[in-house]
C-alpha cells in the first residue's frame, strides 16, 4: 500500500499538479481515485528506477529546507508583540493622578490587547502596539497670544524615550533579587 492510497482526491489532484503529471481519465473533467493512483504509482516506479531504489527499500522523505512563508498578519502581530525598553512621561500631568495608565490597542487581525504602562519615569518593557498608541496620543494646550486671546495647539501627550535593553549582568542581578524576594526563608 503506497502513501498515495491514504490521500483524498483533492490531495491526489494537487500531487499530480505538483509533479506536472497528466491524468488520462474516462471523464476528463473529473478523474476518479483509481486513475490518480495509477498515474502517481507509475511516476513513483519510474523515479525509484532512476534513483536505484529497490522494491521494499526504506526511503526517508527529504525535509523541506525552504523556510515557511508567514502571512502578513502573522508578521504584523509578531512586530506589535515585541517589547521595547522605554521610559514614558505624561505631558498632561494635571490630568494624570495615577502611577499607571491602561493602553488598549489592536485590530481585527491581531485581536484586542490592553497593557498597563507605568508613568513613574523608570525604565520598563512595553509592547510596540501600546507604544504606537502612546506616540499617537495628543492633547490640546492653550497658549496665550502676545496681544490677548488664547490659541489652542495640539501636541503629543506622552514622551516615549527609548532606553538600552538590560545587560546580562543586570539580568542576573535582577534574577537574584527576585529569587531572594520569592524564596521562603523559615
Backbone as numpy.savetxt, mean C-alpha at the origin, in Angstrom:
# Nx Ny Nz CAx CAy CAz Cx Cy Cz
-2.79 -38.42 -14.78 -3.65 -37.24 -14.78 -2.75 -36.00 -14.78
-2.93 -35.14 -15.75 -2.11 -33.93 -15.85 -2.74 -32.81 -15.04
-1.95 -31.78 -14.81 -2.44 -30.60 -14.08 -3.56 -29.92 -14.85
-3.56 -30.09 -16.17 -4.57 -29.43 -17.00 -5.97 -29.94 -16.70
-6.08 -31.21 -16.31 -7.40 -31.79 -16.08 -8.08 -31.20 -14.84
-7.30 -30.59 -13.96 -7.86 -29.99 -12.75 -8.36 -28.57 -13.00
-8.04 -28.03 -14.18 -8.37 -26.63 -14.48 -9.78 -26.50 -15.04
-10.35 -25.30 -14.88 -11.66 -25.01 -15.45 -11.50 -24.65 -16.92
-12.62 -24.59 -17.64 -12.57 -24.23 -19.06 -11.97 -22.84 -19.26
-12.30 -21.90 -18.40 -11.76 -20.55 -18.52 -10.25 -20.56 -18.34
-9.75 -21.34 -17.36 -8.31 -21.43 -17.13 -7.61 -22.13 -18.30
-8.26 -23.16 -18.85 -7.70 -23.85 -20.01 -7.62 -22.92 -21.22
-8.66 -22.13 -21.42 -8.67 -21.17 -22.53 -7.53 -20.17 -22.36
-7.35 -19.67 -21.15 -6.28 -18.70 -20.86 -4.91 -19.33 -21.08
-4.74 -20.60 -20.69 -3.47 -21.29 -20.89 -3.17 -21.44 -22.39
-4.18 -21.79 -23.16 -3.99 -21.91 -24.62 -3.60 -20.57 -25.22
-4.23 -19.50 -24.76 -3.90 -18.17 -25.26 -2.48 -17.77 -24.86
-2.09 -18.09 -23.63 -0.74 -17.76 -23.15 0.33 -18.46 -23.99
0.08 -19.73 -24.36 1.06 -20.48 -25.14 0.91 -20.23 -26.64
-0.11 -19.48 -27.04 -0.32 -19.20 -28.46 -0.82 -20.41 -29.22
-1.63 -21.25 -28.59 -2.13 -22.48 -29.20 -3.52 -22.25 -29.77
-3.76 -22.82 -30.96 -5.08 -22.75 -31.59 -5.81 -24.04 -31.30
-7.05 -23.91 -30.85 -7.89 -25.08 -30.55 -8.81 -25.32 -31.73
-8.69 -26.50 -32.34 -9.57 -26.88 -33.44 -10.78 -27.59 -32.83
-11.89 -26.90 -32.80 -13.07 -27.42 -32.13 -14.20 -27.66 -33.14
-15.09 -28.59 -32.78 -16.27 -28.84 -33.62 -17.12 -27.58 -33.67
-17.27 -26.93 -32.53 -17.99 -25.66 -32.44 -16.93 -24.58 -32.24
-16.49 -23.89 -33.30 -15.36 -22.96 -33.19 -15.54 -21.86 -32.15
-16.73 -21.47 -31.86 -16.96 -20.40 -30.90 -16.85 -20.85 -29.46
-17.00 -22.17 -29.23 -17.02 -22.65 -27.85 -16.42 -24.06 -27.76
-15.08 -24.14 -27.64 -14.46 -25.46 -27.49 -14.82 -26.07 -26.13
-14.86 -27.41 -26.11 -15.15 -28.07 -24.83 -13.85 -28.45 -24.14
-13.96 -28.97 -22.93 -12.79 -29.26 -22.10 -11.88 -30.30 -22.76
-12.46 -31.31 -23.36 -11.68 -32.37 -24.00 -10.82 -31.81 -25.13
-11.35 -30.86 -25.87 -10.59 -30.26 -26.97 -9.44 -29.41 -26.43
-9.68 -28.65 -25.37 -8.60 -27.89 -24.74 -7.51 -28.84 -24.22
-7.93 -29.93 -23.53 -6.97 -30.88 -22.96 -6.13 -31.54 -24.04
-6.74 -31.88 -25.17 -6.00 -32.51 -26.26 -4.89 -31.59 -26.77
-5.21 -30.32 -26.98 -4.22 -29.36 -27.48 -3.11 -29.14 -26.45
-3.47 -28.94 -25.19 -2.48 -28.65 -24.16 -1.60 -29.86 -23.85
-2.17 -31.07 -23.81 -1.37 -32.26 -23.54 -0.42 -32.56 -24.70
-0.85 -32.31 -25.94 0.02 -32.48 -27.10 1.17 -31.48 -27.02
0.87 -30.25 -26.67 1.90 -29.22 -26.53 2.89 -29.60 -25.43
2.38 -30.11 -24.30 3.25 -30.51 -23.20 4.16 -31.66 -23.61
3.61 -32.63 -24.35 4.43 -33.76 -24.80 5.56 -33.28 -25.71
5.26 -32.33 -26.60 6.31 -31.79 -27.49 7.37 -31.06 -26.68
6.96 -30.29 -25.69 7.91 -29.55 -24.85 8.77 -30.51 -24.03
8.16 -31.58 -23.52 8.91 -32.57 -22.76 9.97 -33.24 -23.64
9.61 -33.52 -24.88 10.57 -34.14 -25.80 11.73 -33.19 -26.10
11.42 -31.92 -26.29 12.46 -30.93 -26.57 13.43 -30.81 -25.41
12.92 -30.83 -24.19 13.73 -30.63 -22.99 14.26 -31.93 -22.38
13.97 -33.04 -23.03 14.50 -34.32 -22.57 13.86 -34.84 -21.31
12.61 -34.54 -21.08 11.90 -35.02 -19.90 11.22 -36.33 -20.25
11.53 -37.37 -19.49 10.94 -38.70 -19.71 9.60 -38.79 -18.99
8.79 -39.72 -19.43 7.49 -39.98 -18.79 7.72 -40.35 -17.33
7.07 -39.69 -16.41 7.19 -40.00 -14.99 8.26 -39.20 -14.27
9.10 -38.45 -15.01 10.10 -37.60 -14.36 9.41 -36.51 -13.57
10.01 -36.20 -12.43 9.48 -35.12 -11.59 10.02 -33.79 -12.14
9.13 -32.90 -12.51 9.53 -31.60 -13.06 9.12 -30.52 -12.08
10.10 -29.73 -11.63 9.83 -28.63 -10.72 9.37 -27.42 -11.52
8.29 -26.78 -11.11 7.84 -25.59 -11.83 8.84 -24.45 -11.65
8.96 -23.63 -12.66 9.86 -22.48 -12.61 9.13 -21.34 -11.90
9.80 -20.75 -10.92 9.19 -19.65 -10.18 9.14 -18.41 -11.05
8.09 -17.64 -10.89 7.95 -16.39 -11.62 8.90 -15.37 -11.01
9.88 -14.93 -11.78 10.89 -14.01 -11.26 10.49 -12.56 -11.44
9.48 -12.31 -12.24 9.05 -10.93 -12.42 8.32 -10.46 -11.17
8.62 -9.25 -10.70 7.88 -8.75 -9.55 6.43 -8.49 -9.93
5.56 -8.79 -9.00 4.13 -8.56 -9.23 3.86 -7.06 -9.30
3.06 -6.68 -10.26 2.72 -5.27 -10.42 1.57 -4.95 -9.47
1.78 -3.93 -8.63 0.75 -3.56 -7.68 -0.17 -2.53 -8.30
-1.40 -2.52 -7.84 -2.36 -1.57 -8.36 -2.04 -0.17 -7.85
-2.57 0.81 -8.55 -2.32 2.20 -8.18 -2.86 2.49 -6.78
-4.03 1.94 -6.46 -4.61 2.19 -5.13 -3.77 1.54 -4.03
-3.18 0.38 -4.30 -2.33 -0.27 -3.29 -1.07 0.54 -3.05
-0.48 1.07 -4.12 0.71 1.90 -3.97 0.39 3.20 -3.24
-0.77 3.79 -3.56 -1.19 5.02 -2.88 -1.39 4.76 -1.40
-2.01 3.62 -1.07 -2.25 3.29 0.33 -0.93 3.09 1.07
0.02 2.39 0.44 1.33 2.20 1.07 2.01 3.54 1.35
1.91 4.46 0.40 2.54 5.76 0.57 1.87 6.55 1.71
0.56 6.56 1.74 -0.15 7.33 2.76 -0.04 6.71 4.15
0.21 5.41 4.23 0.35 4.75 5.52 1.76 4.89 6.10
2.73 5.27 5.27 4.11 5.43 5.75 4.15 6.56 6.76
4.99 6.40 7.78 5.08 7.40 8.84 6.33 8.25 8.69
6.21 9.50 9.05 7.33 10.42 9.05 7.46 11.01 10.45
8.70 11.29 10.85 8.95 11.89 12.16 8.91 13.40 11.99
8.00 14.05 12.70 7.78 15.49 12.56 7.48 16.13 13.91
7.55 17.46 13.92 7.06 18.26 15.04 5.92 19.09 14.48
4.79 19.11 15.18 3.61 19.84 14.71 3.29 20.96 15.69
3.14 22.18 15.15 2.72 23.35 15.93 1.41 23.87 15.36
0.56 24.39 16.23 -0.71 24.97 15.80 -0.57 26.48 15.82
-0.79 27.12 14.66 -0.72 28.58 14.58 -1.93 29.25 15.20
-2.99 28.53 15.37 -4.22 29.09 15.92 -4.33 28.66 17.38
-3.39 29.12 18.20 -3.30 28.67 19.58 -4.51 29.06 20.41
-5.19 30.13 20.05 -6.37 30.55 20.79 -7.50 29.54 20.69
-7.54 28.78 19.61 -8.61 27.79 19.42 -8.28 26.45 20.05
-7.01 26.10 20.08 -6.61 24.78 20.53 -6.22 24.81 22.00
-6.98 24.11 22.81 -6.67 24.02 24.23 -6.23 22.60 24.58
-6.38 21.69 23.64 -6.02 20.30 23.88 -4.56 20.07 23.49
-3.97 19.05 24.08 -2.60 18.68 23.74 -2.55 17.84 22.47
-3.71 17.31 22.06 -3.77 16.46 20.87 -4.95 16.88 20.02
-4.86 16.54 18.73 -5.95 16.81 17.81 -6.17 15.56 16.96
-7.43 15.26 16.67 -7.70 14.10 15.81 -7.75 14.57 14.36
-7.13 13.80 13.50 -7.08 14.13 12.08 -7.68 12.95 11.31
-8.80 13.19 10.63 -9.43 12.15 9.81 -9.00 12.34 8.37
-8.71 11.24 7.70 -8.26 11.31 6.32 -8.58 10.01 5.62
-8.45 10.01 4.30 -8.68 8.82 3.50 -9.67 9.09 2.38
-10.01 8.04 1.66 -10.98 8.13 0.58 -11.61 6.75 0.39
-12.41 6.60 -0.64 -13.12 5.33 -0.80 -12.19 4.21 -1.26
-11.05 4.54 -1.85 -10.11 3.51 -2.27 -9.33 2.92 -1.10
-8.89 3.78 -0.19 -8.03 3.30 0.90 -8.76 3.24 2.23
-9.98 3.74 2.30 -10.75 3.70 3.53 -10.53 4.95 4.38
-11.32 5.06 5.43 -11.22 6.22 6.33 -10.31 5.87 7.49
-9.47 6.83 7.88 -8.54 6.64 8.98 -8.58 7.88 9.87
-8.32 7.68 11.15 -8.23 8.79 12.09 -6.96 8.61 12.90
-6.16 9.67 12.95 -4.92 9.66 13.72 -4.99 10.75 14.78
-4.34 10.51 15.91 -4.22 11.52 16.96 -2.82 12.10 16.88
-2.75 13.42 16.77 -1.47 14.11 16.61 -1.27 15.02 17.82
-0.09 14.89 18.46 0.24 15.73 19.61 0.65 17.12 19.14
0.29 18.13 19.90 0.64 19.51 19.58 1.58 20.09 20.63
2.36 19.22 21.30 3.22 19.66 22.39 4.61 20.08 21.95
4.89 20.04 20.64 6.19 20.47 20.15 7.27 19.41 20.24
6.90 18.18 20.58 7.86 17.08 20.66 7.81 16.28 19.36
8.94 15.69 18.96 8.95 14.85 17.75 8.02 13.65 17.91
7.38 13.27 16.81 6.48 12.12 16.81 6.39 11.57 15.40
5.96 10.32 15.28 5.74 9.71 13.97 4.27 9.83 13.62
4.00 10.37 12.43 2.63 10.57 11.97 2.53 10.03 10.54
1.41 9.37 10.24 1.23 8.85 8.88 1.08 10.00 7.88
1.57 9.76 6.65 1.58 10.80 5.62 0.18 11.29 5.26
-0.81 10.42 5.33 -2.18 10.83 5.03 -2.65 11.92 5.98
-2.35 11.75 7.27 -2.73 12.76 8.27 -1.90 14.02 8.08
-0.61 13.86 7.75 0.24 15.04 7.52 -0.26 15.87 6.34
-0.71 15.19 5.28 -1.26 15.93 4.13 -2.45 16.78 4.54
-3.32 16.22 5.38 -4.48 17.01 5.85 -4.04 18.17 6.73
-3.05 17.95 7.59 -2.56 19.03 8.45 -1.94 20.15 7.60
-1.18 19.77 6.58 -0.55 20.78 5.72 -1.56 21.56 4.90
-2.70 20.93 4.57 -3.73 21.60 3.77 -4.67 22.47 4.62
-4.69 22.25 5.93 -5.60 23.00 6.81 -5.19 24.48 6.85
-6.19 25.34 6.73 -5.92 26.78 6.77 -6.77 27.45 7.83
-6.41 28.67 8.16 -7.16 29.47 9.11 -7.20 30.91 8.58
-8.16 31.67 9.03 -8.28 33.07 8.62 -7.77 33.94 9.76
-6.88 34.87 9.41 -6.39 35.82 10.41 -6.82 37.22 9.99
-7.06 38.06 10.97 -7.46 39.44 10.71 -6.24 40.34 10.88
-5.92 41.07 9.83 -4.75 41.95 9.84 -5.25 43.38 9.69
-4.90 44.25 10.66 -5.35 45.63 10.55 -4.65 46.34 9.39
-5.43 47.16 8.69 -4.87 47.94 7.58 -4.28 49.23 8.16
-3.28 49.81 7.47 -2.61 51.01 8.00 -3.56 52.21 8.15
-4.57 52.32 7.30 -5.47 53.48 7.37 -6.85 53.09 7.85
-6.92 52.11 8.72 -8.20 51.69 9.29 -8.77 50.50 8.56
-9.61 49.80 9.25 -10.21 48.61 8.68 -9.37 47.37 8.96
-9.90 46.26 8.54 -9.23 44.97 8.77 -9.31 44.16 7.48
-8.23 43.53 7.15 -8.27 42.61 6.01 -8.13 41.19 6.55
-8.81 40.28 5.88 -8.74 38.87 6.30 -7.80 38.14 5.35
-6.87 37.41 5.93 -5.92 36.65 5.14 -5.97 35.19 5.57
-5.77 34.33 4.61 -5.77 32.90 4.88 -4.32 32.43 4.98
-4.02 31.65 6.02 -2.68 31.08 6.16 -2.79 29.67 6.71
-1.71 28.92 6.60 -1.70 27.54 7.08 -1.91 27.51 8.59
-2.79 26.61 9.02 -3.07 26.53 10.45 -1.94 25.81 11.19
-1.39 24.77 10.61 -0.38 23.97 11.30 0.97 24.14 10.62
2.01 24.15 11.44 3.38 24.14 10.95 3.91 22.73 11.19
4.30 22.06 10.10 4.81 20.70 10.20 6.30 20.74 9.85
7.12 20.44 10.85 8.57 20.49 10.68 9.12 19.07 10.65
9.72 18.64 9.51 10.30 17.29 9.48 11.52 17.19 10.38
11.69 16.03 11.01 12.80 15.77 11.92 13.46 14.47 11.47
14.77 14.36 11.69 15.49 13.14 11.34 14.91 11.96 12.11
14.82 10.78 11.48 14.33 9.60 12.20 15.27 9.23 13.35
14.76 8.45 14.29 15.57 8.00 15.42 16.74 7.15 14.94
17.89 7.33 15.56 19.05 6.50 15.25 18.92 5.16 15.95
19.77 4.22 15.60 19.73 2.89 16.24 19.99 3.01 17.74
20.91 3.86 18.11 21.24 4.06 19.54 20.02 4.61 20.29
19.35 5.62 19.70 18.16 6.19 20.34 17.05 5.15 20.44
16.90 4.30 19.41 15.88 3.25 19.46 16.18 2.25 20.57
17.47 1.89 20.73 17.85 0.97 21.80 17.56 1.57 23.17
17.87 2.86 23.36 17.60 3.53 24.63 16.10 3.57 24.91
15.32 3.89 23.90 13.87 3.94 24.05 13.31 2.56 24.41
13.81 1.52 23.74 13.36 0.16 24.04 13.71 -0.22 25.47
14.90 0.16 25.92 15.31 -0.14 27.31 14.40 0.57 28.30
14.06 1.84 28.03 13.16 2.59 28.91 11.79 1.93 28.96
11.29 1.49 27.81 9.97 0.86 27.77 9.98 -0.48 28.50
11.05 -1.26 28.33 11.14 -2.54 29.05 11.17 -2.30 30.56
11.93 -1.28 30.99 12.01 -0.98 32.42 10.67 -0.52 32.96
9.96 0.28 32.19 8.67 0.79 32.62 7.62 -0.34 32.66
7.71 -1.28 31.72 6.70 -2.33 31.63 7.03 -3.58 32.45
8.27 -3.67 32.95 8.63 -4.87 33.71 7.95 -4.83 35.08
7.62 -6.00 35.56 6.95 -6.10 36.85 7.98 -6.47 37.90
8.41 -5.46 38.63 9.41 -5.68 39.68 8.65 -5.92 40.98
8.95 -7.05 41.64 8.21 -7.41 42.87 8.84 -6.76 44.07
